[in-house]
Amino acid sequence: MSASPETNVSPQPETHAHSHGDADPGAPVGLTAKAAEKVAEIRGEENIEEGYALRLKVQGGGCSGFSYDLYFDQPQETDRGFDVKGVKLICDEMSLMYLVGTEVDYVEGLHGAGFKFQNPNVKSTCGCGSSFSV
């Protein structure tokens, strides 16, 4: 992470994978239309500079071994960058290995709202729903 302004967005792992057909061709990670709209809304509300992209990250930790992180950040030389539904996404190579085929959705429900990762590589999630294993 950089010392630049970051807006964290509470990602939620998904216990099963399915696709809504919203992934852009050639992009290793997809966004649903609702997720793309919410990212644009957050970018506007937080006055995020154009040079920043939405970072998708997998990090060690949590009950099951890995957890997701999602925040605005400046691209680094080693990042892979791609545009999905008008949103600039960046991902480091290690995280991308775990995220290929993942679709990020934005859901609102009785338990709150947040971004949900629908990842076909996940074998299990923890009871609290904040981490996963592959």
C-alpha positions as CSV (number, residue, x, y, z in Angstrom):
1,M,0.0,0.0,0.0
2,S,1.1,3.5,-0.5
3,A,0.8,6.5,1.8
4,S,-1.6,8.0,-0.6
5,P,-5.3,8.6,0.2
6,E,-7.1,5.3,0.2
7,T,-10.8,4.5,0.4
8,N,-11.4,1.1,1.7
9,V,-14.6,-0.6,0.7
10,S,-15.4,-3.8,2.8
11,P,-15.1,-6.7,0.3
12,Q,-17.1,-9.8,1.1
13,P,-16.0,-13.3,-0.1
14,E,-18.5,-15.5,-1.9
15,T,-18.9,-19.1,-1.0
16,H,-19.9,-20.2,-4.5
17,A,-19.1,-19.0,-7.9
18,H,-21.3,-18.1,-10.8
19,S,-21.1,-15.6,-13.6
20,H,-23.6,-13.0,-14.6
21,G,-21.9,-12.7,-18.0
22,D,-20.7,-9.2,-17.2
23,A,-17.0,-9.8,-17.5
24,D,-15.3,-7.8,-20.2
25,P,-13.6,-10.0,-22.8
26,G,-9.9,-10.3,-22.2
27,A,-10.1,-8.9,-18.6
28,P,-9.0,-11.5,-16.0
29,V,-11.4,-10.0,-13.4
30,G,-14.9,-8.7,-14.0
31,L,-17.3,-6.2,-12.5
32,T,-21.0,-6.3,-12.6
33,A,-22.8,-3.1,-13.8
34,K,-23.9,-2.4,-10.2
35,A,-20.3,-2.7,-8.9
36,A,-19.0,-0.4,-11.7
37,E,-21.7,2.2,-10.8
38,K,-20.9,2.1,-7.1
39,V,-17.1,2.5,-7.8
40,A,-17.9,5.6,-9.9
41,E,-20.1,6.9,-7.2
42,I,-17.4,6.4,-4.5
43,R,-14.8,8.0,-6.8
44,G,-17.0,11.1,-7.2
45,E,-18.0,11.4,-3.5
46,E,-14.4,11.0,-2.3
47,N,-12.9,13.2,-5.0
48,I,-10.4,10.4,-6.0
49,E,-7.9,11.7,-8.5
50,E,-7.9,10.3,-12.1
51,G,-4.4,8.9,-11.6
52,Y,-5.8,6.4,-9.1
53,A,-7.2,3.0,-10.0
54,L,-9.2,0.5,-8.0
55,R,-6.8,-2.0,-6.5
56,L,-8.0,-5.6,-6.1
57,K,-5.7,-7.4,-3.7
58,V,-5.5,-10.9,-2.0
59,Q,-3.5,-10.9,1.2
60,G,-2.5,-13.6,3.7
61,G,-4.6,-13.7,6.9
62,G,-8.0,-14.5,8.2
63,C,-9.4,-17.8,9.5
64,S,-9.1,-19.5,6.1
65,G,-5.7,-18.2,5.0
66,F,-6.5,-15.3,2.5
67,S,-8.7,-12.2,2.5
68,Y,-9.6,-9.6,-0.1
69,D,-8.8,-5.9,-0.1
70,L,-10.2,-3.3,-2.4
71,Y,-9.1,0.3,-2.4
72,F,-8.1,3.2,-4.7
73,D,-4.3,3.4,-5.2
74,Q,-1.8,4.6,-7.8
75,P,-0.5,1.9,-10.2
76,Q,2.9,0.5,-9.6
77,E,5.4,-0.7,-12.2
78,T,4.7,-4.4,-11.4
79,D,0.9,-4.1,-11.5
80,R,-1.4,-5.4,-14.2
81,G,-3.9,-2.9,-15.2
82,F,-7.2,-3.3,-17.2
83,D,-10.4,-1.4,-17.8
84,V,-13.7,-3.1,-17.0
85,K,-17.0,-1.2,-17.6
86,G,-15.2,2.1,-17.5
87,V,-13.4,1.4,-14.2
88,K,-9.6,1.3,-14.1
89,L,-8.6,-1.8,-12.1
90,I,-5.1,-2.7,-11.0
91,C,-3.8,-5.9,-9.4
92,D,-0.4,-7.2,-8.4
93,E,0.8,-10.5,-10.0
94,M,0.5,-12.6,-6.8
95,S,-3.1,-11.4,-6.2
96,L,-4.0,-11.9,-9.8
97,M,-3.1,-15.6,-9.6
98,Y,-6.0,-16.0,-7.1
99,L,-8.4,-13.6,-8.7
100,V,-8.5,-14.8,-12.4
101,G,-12.1,-15.5,-13.3
102,T,-13.4,-13.5,-10.3
103,E,-16.4,-11.2,-10.7
104,V,-16.9,-8.4,-8.2
105,D,-20.5,-7.4,-7.5
106,Y,-22.1,-4.8,-5.2
107,V,-24.9,-6.1,-3.1
108,E,-27.3,-4.5,-0.7
109,G,-29.3,-6.5,1.8
110,L,-30.6,-6.8,5.3
111,H,-27.0,-7.4,6.6
112,G,-25.7,-4.2,5.0
113,A,-24.1,-3.4,1.7
114,G,-20.7,-4.1,0.2
115,F,-18.6,-5.6,-2.6
116,K,-18.8,-9.3,-3.0
117,F,-16.1,-11.4,-4.8
118,Q,-17.5,-14.3,-6.8
119,N,-14.3,-16.3,-7.1
120,P,-14.3,-19.7,-8.9
121,N,-10.9,-20.5,-7.4
122,V,-12.3,-20.5,-3.8
123,K,-12.5,-23.9,-2.2
124,S,-13.9,-22.8,1.2
125,T,-14.6,-19.7,3.3
126,C,-14.5,-19.2,7.1
127,G,-17.6,-19.1,9.3
128,C,-17.3,-15.3,9.7
129,G,-17.2,-14.9,5.8
130,S,-14.2,-12.6,5.8
131,S,-11.6,-15.0,4.5
132,F,-11.2,-17.9,2.1
133,S,-8.9,-20.7,1.0
134,V,-7.9,-22.1,-2.4
